[in-house]
Amino acid sequence: MKEAYVIGVDFGTDSVRSVIVNALNGEEVAAAVFQYPRWKQGLYCIPSKNQFRQHPLDYIEGLEATIKDCVQKAGPAIAALIKGISVDTTGSTPVAVDQQGQPLALSAEFADNPNAMFVLWKDHTATAEAAAINKHAERFETNFLQYVGGIYSSEWYWAKLLHIFKTDETVRKHTASWVEHADWLPFLLTGGNDIQLLKRGVCTAGHKALWSEAFNGFPPNDFFATLDPVLDGFVAHLPATTYAADEAAGTLCAEWAARLGLTTDVVVGIGAMDAHMGAVGGQIEPYHLSKVMGTSTCDMLVVPAEDLSDNKTVKGICGQVTGSVIPGMIGLEAGQSAFGDAYAWFKNVLAWPLRLLKESSELPESAAGALADEVESRILPALAAAAAALPLEPNDPFAIDWLNGRRTPDANQLLHGALTGLSLGTDAPRIFKALVEATCFGAKAIVDRFEEEGVPIKGLIGVGGVARKSAYIMQVMADVMNMPIRIHRSEQTCAIGAAMFAATVAGIYPTVEDAMTAMGQGFDKEYFPNAERHAYYKERMETYKKTGAFLEHNNL
């Protein structure tokens, strides 16, 4: 094949980004980013109640805008050679749809109803429902939670569905199915109009919705009907068959081909979650933990299937699913509910006076806004530089990173973060230092859990915005872990990973491993641990464990 191009689309928490990639060598030809306008305005979200919803129009508009922008930048000659599109999204981010597969929020009746919109991964309104699922599962001889670490999370599919059904009867009555964002987008692009024909990906179904080959699909209706009558019969509407991301959902429908400036010959791949495709874009290797670091972290590990035989399961993680990352291998997922979000929270606390300036300044509105934005943009880089220069003192302030609950190990979204050891001498860089250490201690707890469960971690791979932008945080990570961490070269590993799957789905490569080899961009940084700093952090890691145990035991 002389020339071939593919499109990878990555739907993140705040924006969507698309790339056109040369499928033969991985060269990025064009890229575009779209910030979700309704999300940016804070619409449909109530942070104090942990409610985070996104309108499907943000996704549709972003999908069209970014791909059209990329196609225009690349030019008609390249557009004619585009062979495939694959998509990744956040997850679990499900939505209620009608019989045609249309999200309810796209109808006039539900246009402003947050319960009819996508329930974002970080939405924790379903903590009570998650607790009910965990307690209910103990009644059954079969452990239906064994492949999701033994604990069901409020961030996941069934907890969110149950919460919506219990709190909004009108939405419940109009819901034909409950669909993950990663599954809905390929259905949209291929012109799907019958929800029974939607192809569900093994990635979202296995990690978030209790689907398993061991159960021949989802748990039986009895599990859900006895959990709550509102779920009686719902699982019958879900297909037992799921698909890996190296399989096709179909081809681009005429409407979307016209909207995007492409042809109906373009193959559309099965969707998957962002971290799973990001791990592929970051050239994951067996037993090397791929840390996709953004607002949260998703830690991905792939293990040959024969190495986890005899029904071996890892407790307290976010699932182990054959084919969820690399087809044929077992994908294991862990992560932290707040990583970059922890730093963003502190920045927002410090920036409160700047926002007040915008609202009440005697300066012209544009001048005040520009000044505030300029200062705010410098806060995190300045904090990192100042924190890196601080001496490592045994009585430094200390933090726990559970500002959005704990995802792994042992999901508990009811937990809270903490700061201890404060004095009148504590300044902003010292608090930032404590937050960075806390997020790295949280990462170390995940590695420790894998190793305690008999799954060795042989190396670390860093991908995502935080990994590339903050040398200070990555050095602390290497020192805490006492392990080198390689940083992937790509600025858009999730979108590049989606492009690798698109190339596989389009038949350009027989396997996604072949696509990784041909299209991978390699690593351009590596951080090595410092023995003296590791000794300091090793002691503080024990403090992290004790402080966390105290907070959890006392429900603080």
C-alpha positions as CSV (number, residue, x, y, z in Angstrom):
1,M,0.0,0.0,0.0
2,K,1.5,3.3,-1.1
3,E,-0.6,5.7,1.0
4,A,-3.3,5.4,3.6
5,Y,-4.6,7.7,6.3
6,V,-6.8,7.2,9.3
7,I,-8.6,9.4,11.9
8,G,-8.4,9.0,15.6
9,V,-10.9,10.8,17.8
10,D,-10.4,11.3,21.6
11,F,-13.3,12.5,23.7
12,G,-11.8,13.8,27.0
13,T,-13.5,15.4,30.0
14,D,-13.2,19.0,28.8
15,S,-12.8,18.7,25.0
16,V,-12.6,16.4,22.0
17,R,-9.5,16.2,19.8
18,S,-9.2,14.6,16.4
19,V,-6.0,13.7,14.4
20,I,-5.4,12.5,10.8
21,V,-2.5,10.1,10.8
22,N,-0.4,8.5,8.1
23,A,-1.2,4.9,8.7
24,L,2.1,3.7,7.3
25,N,4.4,5.6,9.6
26,G,2.3,7.3,12.3
27,E,3.1,10.8,11.2
28,E,0.4,13.3,12.4
29,V,-0.9,15.2,9.4
30,A,-3.5,17.4,11.0
31,A,-5.1,17.9,14.5
32,A,-7.9,19.9,15.9
33,V,-9.4,20.5,19.4
34,F,-12.9,21.6,20.4
35,Q,-13.9,22.7,23.9
36,Y,-17.3,21.6,24.9
37,P,-19.3,24.9,25.1
38,R,-22.1,23.9,27.5
39,W,-19.6,22.0,29.7
40,K,-17.3,25.1,29.8
41,Q,-20.3,27.2,31.0
42,G,-20.9,24.7,33.9
43,L,-24.3,23.8,32.6
44,Y,-26.1,20.8,34.0
45,C,-23.5,20.3,36.7
46,I,-23.7,20.7,40.5
47,P,-20.1,20.2,41.8
48,S,-21.3,20.4,45.5
49,K,-23.5,17.3,44.8
50,N,-20.9,15.6,42.6
51,Q,-23.3,15.9,39.7
52,F,-21.4,16.1,36.3
53,R,-23.5,15.8,33.2
54,Q,-22.6,16.5,29.5
55,H,-25.1,17.3,26.7
56,P,-24.9,15.1,23.6
57,L,-24.8,18.3,21.5
58,D,-21.3,19.1,22.9
59,Y,-20.1,15.7,21.6
60,I,-21.9,16.0,18.2
61,E,-20.7,19.5,17.5
62,G,-17.2,18.6,18.6
63,L,-17.1,15.5,16.5
64,E,-18.1,17.4,13.4
65,A,-16.0,20.5,14.0
66,T,-12.7,18.7,14.7
67,I,-12.9,16.2,11.9
68,K,-13.9,18.8,9.4
69,D,-11.1,21.0,10.5
70,C,-8.6,18.2,10.1
71,V,-9.9,17.3,6.7
72,Q,-9.7,20.9,5.6
73,K,-6.1,21.2,6.9
74,A,-5.0,17.9,5.3
75,G,-6.6,18.7,1.9
76,P,-8.7,16.8,-0.6
77,A,-6.0,14.4,-1.8
78,I,-5.4,13.0,1.7
79,A,-9.1,13.1,2.6
80,A,-9.7,10.7,-0.4
81,L,-7.2,8.2,1.1
82,I,-8.7,8.1,4.6
83,K,-9.6,4.4,5.3
84,G,-10.8,4.3,8.9
85,I,-12.1,6.2,12.0
86,S,-11.9,5.0,15.6
87,V,-13.1,6.8,18.7
88,D,-12.2,6.7,22.4
89,T,-14.2,8.4,25.2
90,T,-14.2,8.8,28.9
91,G,-15.9,6.1,30.9
92,S,-18.1,5.0,32.4
93,T,-20.1,7.8,30.7
94,P,-23.5,6.3,29.9
95,V,-26.8,7.9,28.6
96,A,-30.4,7.0,28.3
97,V,-31.5,6.5,24.7
98,D,-34.8,5.8,22.9
99,Q,-35.6,2.9,20.7
100,Q,-33.8,4.6,17.8
101,G,-30.7,4.9,19.9
102,Q,-31.0,8.7,20.2
103,P,-30.1,10.2,23.6
104,L,-33.2,11.5,25.3
105,A,-31.7,15.0,25.7
106,L,-31.8,15.4,21.9
107,S,-35.6,15.5,22.1
108,A,-37.5,18.7,23.0
109,E,-39.1,17.1,26.1
110,F,-35.7,16.3,27.7
111,A,-33.4,19.0,26.2
112,D,-32.6,20.6,29.6
113,N,-33.0,17.6,31.8
114,P,-29.5,16.5,33.2
115,N,-30.9,13.0,33.8
116,A,-31.4,12.6,30.1
117,M,-27.8,13.5,29.3
118,F,-24.5,11.6,29.5
119,V,-23.6,10.9,33.1
120,L,-19.9,11.8,33.1
121,W,-17.3,9.3,34.6
122,K,-16.6,11.7,37.6
123,D,-20.3,12.0,38.5
124,H,-20.7,10.5,42.0
125,T,-24.4,10.9,42.6
126,A,-24.8,7.1,42.7
127,T,-22.8,6.3,45.8
128,A,-25.9,4.9,47.6
129,E,-26.7,2.7,44.6
130,A,-23.1,1.4,44.4
131,A,-23.2,0.5,48.0
132,A,-26.5,-1.3,47.4
133,I,-25.0,-3.3,44.6
134,N,-22.0,-4.3,46.7
135,K,-24.2,-5.5,49.6
136,H,-26.6,-7.2,47.2
137,A,-23.8,-9.1,45.4
138,E,-23.0,-10.9,48.7
139,R,-26.3,-12.8,48.5
140,F,-25.3,-14.8,45.4
141,E,-23.3,-17.9,45.1
142,T,-21.6,-16.6,41.9
143,N,-19.4,-13.5,42.6
144,F,-20.6,-11.2,39.9
145,L,-18.1,-8.6,41.0
146,Q,-15.0,-10.8,40.8
147,Y,-13.8,-9.3,37.4
148,V,-14.2,-5.7,38.5
149,G,-12.0,-6.0,41.6
150,G,-14.7,-7.2,44.0
151,I,-16.1,-3.7,44.6
152,Y,-18.6,-1.9,42.3
153,S,-18.1,1.9,41.9
154,S,-20.5,4.8,41.7
155,E,-18.6,5.9,38.6
156,W,-19.9,2.9,36.7
157,Y,-22.8,1.8,34.5
158,W,-25.3,0.0,36.7
159,A,-25.0,2.3,39.7
160,K,-25.7,5.3,37.5
161,L,-28.6,3.6,35.7
162,L,-30.2,2.7,39.0
163,H,-29.8,6.2,40.4
164,I,-31.4,7.8,37.3
165,F,-34.2,5.3,37.3
166,K,-34.9,5.9,41.0
167,T,-34.8,9.6,40.8
168,D,-36.5,10.4,37.5
169,E,-39.5,8.3,36.6
170,T,-40.2,10.2,33.3
171,V,-36.7,9.4,32.0
172,R,-37.1,5.8,33.2
173,K,-40.3,5.4,31.2
174,H,-38.8,6.7,28.0
175,T,-35.5,4.8,28.3
176,A,-35.2,1.9,25.8
177,S,-31.5,1.3,26.7
178,W,-28.5,2.7,28.6
179,V,-25.5,3.2,26.3
180,E,-21.9,4.1,27.0
181,H,-20.5,7.1,25.1
182,A,-17.8,4.9,23.5
183,D,-20.5,2.6,22.0
184,W,-22.9,5.4,21.0
185,L,-20.5,7.3,18.8
186,P,-19.7,4.5,16.3
187,F,-23.5,3.8,16.2
188,L,-24.0,7.5,15.4
189,L,-21.3,7.6,12.7
190,T,-22.6,4.4,11.0
191,G,-26.2,5.7,10.9
192,G,-27.7,3.4,13.5
193,N,-31.4,3.8,14.1
194,D,-32.3,0.7,16.0
195,I,-30.9,0.3,19.5
196,Q,-31.1,-3.5,19.3
197,L,-28.5,-3.4,16.5
198,L,-25.9,-1.3,18.5
199,K,-22.6,-3.2,18.9
200,R,-21.3,-2.9,22.4
201,G,-17.5,-2.9,23.0
202,V,-16.0,-5.4,25.4
203,C,-14.0,-2.6,27.0
204,T,-16.9,-0.7,28.5
205,A,-19.1,-3.7,29.0
206,G,-16.4,-5.7,30.8
207,H,-14.8,-3.0,33.0
208,K,-17.9,-1.1,33.9
209,A,-21.1,-3.1,33.3
210,L,-20.3,-6.6,34.8
211,W,-20.2,-8.3,31.4
212,S,-18.0,-11.4,31.4
213,E,-17.4,-14.5,29.3
214,A,-17.5,-16.4,32.6
215,F,-21.2,-15.4,33.0
216,N,-22.0,-15.9,29.2
217,G,-22.7,-12.2,29.1
218,F,-24.2,-9.9,31.9
219,P,-25.4,-11.2,35.2
220,P,-28.9,-12.8,35.0
221,N,-32.1,-10.8,35.4
222,D,-32.6,-12.2,38.9
223,F,-29.5,-10.3,40.1
224,F,-31.0,-7.0,38.9
225,A,-34.6,-7.6,39.6
226,T,-33.9,-8.5,43.3
227,L,-31.6,-5.5,43.6
228,D,-34.4,-3.1,42.6
229,P,-37.7,-3.7,40.8
230,V,-37.0,-0.8,38.4
231,L,-34.3,-2.9,36.8
232,D,-36.5,-6.0,36.3
233,G,-36.2,-7.1,32.7
234,F,-33.7,-4.4,31.7
235,V,-30.8,-6.8,31.1
236,A,-32.9,-8.7,28.5
237,H,-32.5,-5.6,26.2
238,L,-28.7,-5.9,26.3
239,P,-26.9,-8.2,23.9
240,A,-24.7,-11.0,25.3
241,T,-22.1,-10.5,22.5
242,T,-19.5,-7.8,22.7
243,Y,-16.7,-6.7,20.4
244,A,-13.0,-5.8,20.7
245,A,-11.8,-2.4,19.3
246,D,-10.0,-4.1,16.4
247,E,-13.5,-5.0,14.9
248,A,-15.7,-2.8,12.7
249,A,-19.0,-1.2,13.8
250,G,-19.7,-0.6,10.1
251,T,-18.9,2.1,7.6
252,L,-19.5,5.8,7.6
253,C,-23.2,6.5,6.8
254,A,-24.1,8.9,3.9
255,E,-25.2,11.7,6.3
256,W,-22.0,11.8,8.2
257,A,-19.8,11.2,5.2
258,A,-21.3,14.4,3.7
259,R,-21.0,16.3,7.0
260,L,-17.3,15.4,7.3
261,G,-16.2,15.6,3.7
262,L,-15.4,11.8,3.6
263,T,-16.7,8.8,1.7
264,T,-19.0,6.0,2.8
265,D,-16.1,3.6,2.3
266,V,-14.5,4.7,5.5
267,V,-14.6,1.9,8.1
268,V,-15.7,2.8,11.6
269,G,-14.2,0.8,14.5
270,I,-15.8,-0.3,17.7
271,G,-15.2,2.3,20.5
272,A,-13.2,1.9,23.7
273,M,-12.3,4.1,26.7
274,D,-9.7,6.7,26.4
275,A,-7.1,5.2,28.7
276,H,-7.3,1.8,27.0
277,M,-6.7,3.3,23.5
278,G,-4.2,5.7,25.1
279,A,-2.2,2.8,26.4
280,V,-2.0,1.5,22.9
281,G,-1.0,4.9,21.6
282,G,1.7,5.0,24.3
283,Q,3.0,1.6,23.1
284,I,2.1,-0.4,26.2
285,E,4.1,-3.6,26.9
286,P,3.2,-6.6,29.0
287,Y,3.7,-5.9,32.7
288,H,4.6,-2.3,32.1
289,L,2.0,0.0,33.8
290,S,0.8,2.6,31.4
291,K,-0.3,5.6,33.4
292,V,-2.6,7.9,31.4
293,M,-2.4,11.1,33.5
294,G,-4.9,13.8,33.1
295,T,-7.7,15.1,35.2
296,S,-7.8,11.6,36.7
297,T,-5.4,8.7,36.1
298,C,-6.2,5.4,34.4
299,D,-3.5,2.8,34.9
300,M,-3.5,0.1,32.3
301,L,-1.7,-3.2,32.3
302,V,-1.7,-6.0,29.8
303,V,-0.9,-9.6,30.8
304,P,-0.8,-12.7,28.5
305,A,-4.0,-14.7,29.1
306,E,-2.1,-17.8,30.2
307,D,-0.5,-15.8,33.1
308,L,-3.8,-15.3,34.8
309,S,-5.2,-18.7,34.4
310,D,-7.2,-20.7,37.0
311,N,-9.7,-17.8,37.4
312,K,-7.1,-15.7,39.1
313,T,-8.5,-12.2,39.8
314,V,-6.9,-9.1,41.2
315,K,-8.8,-7.5,44.1
316,G,-9.7,-3.8,44.4
317,I,-9.0,-2.7,40.8
318,C,-11.3,-1.5,38.1
319,G,-11.6,-4.8,36.2
320,Q,-9.7,-7.4,34.2
321,V,-11.1,-8.1,30.7
322,T,-9.8,-10.1,27.9
323,G,-9.3,-8.0,24.8
324,S,-10.1,-4.6,26.4
325,V,-6.7,-3.1,25.6
326,I,-5.0,-5.5,23.2
327,P,-7.1,-8.3,21.7
328,G,-6.0,-11.7,23.0
329,M,-4.4,-10.3,26.2
330,I,-6.1,-9.5,29.5
331,G,-6.4,-5.8,30.2
332,L,-6.3,-4.8,33.8
333,E,-7.4,-1.3,34.8
334,A,-6.8,0.8,37.9
335,G,-6.6,4.5,38.5
336,Q,-7.1,7.6,40.7
337,S,-10.3,9.6,40.7
338,A,-8.4,12.9,41.0
339,F,-4.9,13.6,39.7
340,G,-4.7,16.7,37.5
341,D,-8.0,17.7,39.1
342,A,-6.3,17.9,42.5
343,Y,-3.9,20.5,41.2
344,A,-6.6,22.3,39.4
345,W,-8.6,22.4,42.6
346,F,-5.8,24.1,44.4
347,K,-5.2,26.5,41.5
348,N,-8.9,27.5,41.6
349,V,-8.7,28.1,45.3
350,L,-5.7,30.5,44.8
351,A,-7.4,32.1,41.8
352,W,-10.6,33.1,43.6
353,P,-9.4,36.7,44.0
354,L,-8.7,36.9,40.3
355,R,-12.2,35.9,39.4
356,L,-13.4,38.5,41.8
357,L,-11.3,41.0,39.9
358,K,-13.1,40.0,36.7
359,E,-16.4,40.7,38.3
360,S,-15.8,43.8,40.3
361,S,-12.7,45.6,38.8
362,E,-12.9,49.2,37.8
363,L,-10.7,48.3,34.8
364,P,-12.4,47.7,31.5
365,E,-13.9,44.2,31.5
366,S,-11.6,43.0,28.7
367,A,-8.5,44.3,30.5
368,A,-9.4,42.9,33.9
369,G,-10.2,39.5,32.3
370,A,-7.0,39.4,30.3
371,L,-5.0,40.3,33.4
372,A,-6.7,37.6,35.5
373,D,-6.3,34.9,32.9
374,E,-2.6,35.7,32.4
375,V,-1.9,35.5,36.2
376,E,-4.0,32.3,36.5
377,S,-2.2,30.6,33.7
378,R,1.1,31.1,35.6
379,I,0.0,29.6,38.9
380,L,0.7,25.9,38.4
381,P,4.0,26.3,36.6
382,A,5.2,28.8,39.3
383,L,4.0,26.4,42.1
384,A,5.9,23.5,40.5
385,A,9.1,25.4,40.2
386,A,8.9,26.7,43.8
387,A,8.0,23.2,45.2
388,A,10.8,21.6,43.3
389,A,13.3,24.0,45.0
390,L,12.1,23.2,48.6
391,P,14.2,21.1,50.9
392,L,12.7,17.7,51.9
393,E,11.9,18.1,55.6
394,P,10.4,15.4,57.8
395,N,7.7,17.7,59.1
396,D,6.5,19.0,55.8
397,P,2.7,19.4,55.3
398,F,1.0,16.2,54.3
399,A,-2.0,15.5,52.0
400,I,-4.4,12.7,51.1
401,D,-5.4,12.7,47.4
402,W,-9.0,11.5,47.7
403,L,-10.5,14.9,46.7
404,N,-12.9,13.0,44.4
405,G,-13.0,9.8,46.3
406,R,-10.8,6.8,45.7
407,R,-11.0,4.7,42.6
408,T,-8.2,2.2,43.3
409,P,-7.3,0.2,45.3
410,D,-10.7,-0.6,46.7
411,A,-13.2,1.9,45.2
412,N,-14.8,4.2,47.7
413,Q,-16.2,7.5,46.3
414,L,-17.4,8.6,49.8
415,L,-13.9,9.3,51.0
416,H,-12.5,12.8,51.2
417,G,-9.0,14.3,50.9
418,A,-7.1,16.0,53.7
419,L,-4.3,18.3,54.5
420,T,-2.3,17.9,57.8
421,G,0.7,19.4,59.4
422,L,-0.2,23.0,58.6
423,S,1.2,26.0,60.5
424,L,1.4,29.7,60.0
425,G,4.6,29.1,58.1
426,T,2.9,26.9,55.5
427,D,2.8,28.6,52.1
428,A,1.3,27.8,48.7
429,P,4.3,25.9,47.3
430,R,4.5,23.7,50.4
431,I,0.8,22.8,50.1
432,F,1.3,22.1,46.4
433,K,4.3,19.9,47.2
434,A,2.0,17.9,49.6
435,L,-0.6,17.5,46.9
436,V,1.9,16.3,44.4
437,E,3.3,13.8,46.8
438,A,-0.2,12.6,47.7
439,T,-1.1,11.9,44.1
440,C,2.2,10.0,43.7
441,F,1.6,8.0,46.9
442,G,-1.9,7.1,45.5
443,A,-0.1,5.9,42.4
444,K,2.3,3.8,44.5
445,A,-0.6,2.2,46.4
446,I,-1.9,0.9,43.0
447,V,1.5,-0.6,42.1
448,D,1.7,-2.2,45.6
449,R,-1.7,-3.7,45.2
450,F,-0.8,-5.4,41.9
451,E,2.4,-6.8,43.3
452,E,0.6,-8.0,46.5
453,E,-1.8,-9.8,44.2
454,G,1.0,-11.6,42.4
455,V,1.1,-9.4,39.3
456,P,4.6,-7.8,39.0
457,I,5.1,-4.3,37.6
458,K,8.3,-4.3,35.5
459,G,8.2,-0.7,34.3
460,L,6.2,2.5,34.1
461,I,5.0,4.4,31.0
462,G,3.7,8.0,31.4
463,V,1.3,9.4,28.9
464,G,-1.1,12.4,28.8
465,G,-0.9,16.1,29.6
466,V,0.5,15.9,33.1
467,A,3.2,13.4,32.1
468,R,4.5,15.6,29.3
469,K,4.1,19.0,31.0
470,S,5.4,18.6,34.5
471,A,8.9,17.5,35.0
472,Y,8.5,18.1,38.8
473,I,5.6,15.8,39.2
474,M,7.2,13.0,37.1
475,Q,10.4,13.2,39.1
476,V,8.5,12.9,42.3
477,M,6.6,9.9,40.8
478,A,9.9,8.2,39.9
479,D,11.3,8.9,43.4
480,V,8.2,7.6,45.2
481,M,7.9,4.5,43.0
482,N,11.7,3.9,43.0
483,M,11.3,3.0,39.4
484,P,12.1,4.8,36.1
485,I,9.2,6.2,34.2
486,R,9.4,6.6,30.4
487,I,7.4,9.5,28.9
488,H,5.8,8.9,25.5
489,R,6.6,11.4,22.8
490,S,3.1,11.9,21.5
491,E,1.1,14.9,22.7
492,Q,-2.1,13.0,21.8
493,T,-1.6,9.4,22.8
494,C,-5.3,8.6,23.1
495,A,-6.1,9.9,19.7
496,I,-3.1,8.2,18.2
497,G,-4.1,5.0,19.9
498,A,-7.6,5.4,18.3
499,A,-5.8,5.9,15.0
500,M,-3.9,2.7,15.4
501,F,-7.1,0.8,16.0
502,A,-8.6,2.5,12.9
503,A,-5.7,1.3,10.8
504,T,-6.3,-2.2,12.1
505,V,-10.0,-2.1,11.6
506,A,-9.4,-0.8,8.0
507,G,-7.3,-3.9,7.3
508,I,-4.0,-1.9,6.9
509,Y,-2.5,-4.1,9.7
510,P,-3.5,-7.6,10.8
511,T,-3.2,-6.8,14.5
512,V,-3.0,-3.7,16.7
513,E,0.4,-4.8,17.8
514,D,1.6,-4.4,14.2
515,A,0.0,-1.0,14.0
516,M,1.8,0.0,17.3
517,T,5.1,-1.1,15.8
518,A,4.6,0.8,12.6
519,M,2.9,3.9,13.9
520,G,4.4,4.3,17.4
521,Q,6.3,7.6,18.0
522,G,8.5,6.3,20.8
523,F,9.7,7.9,24.0
524,D,11.5,11.2,24.4
525,K,12.0,11.5,28.2
526,E,12.8,9.3,31.1
527,Y,12.9,10.1,34.8
528,F,15.1,8.0,37.1
529,P,14.7,7.7,40.9
530,N,17.0,9.3,43.3
531,A,17.9,7.0,46.2
532,E,18.1,9.7,48.9
533,R,14.7,11.2,47.9
534,H,13.2,7.7,47.7
535,A,14.2,7.1,51.3
536,Y,12.4,10.3,52.3
537,Y,9.3,9.3,50.4
538,K,9.3,5.7,51.6
539,E,8.8,7.0,55.2
540,R,6.1,9.4,54.1
541,M,4.4,6.6,52.2
542,E,3.9,4.9,55.6
543,T,2.3,8.1,56.9
544,Y,0.1,8.2,53.8
545,K,-1.2,4.7,54.7
546,K,-1.8,5.5,58.3
547,T,-3.5,8.8,57.7
548,G,-5.7,7.3,54.9
549,A,-6.7,4.4,57.2
550,F,-7.6,6.9,60.0
551,L,-9.7,9.0,57.6
552,E,-11.5,5.9,56.2
553,H,-12.1,4.3,59.6
554,N,-13.6,7.5,61.0
555,N,-15.5,8.4,57.8
556,L,-13.9,11.9,57.8
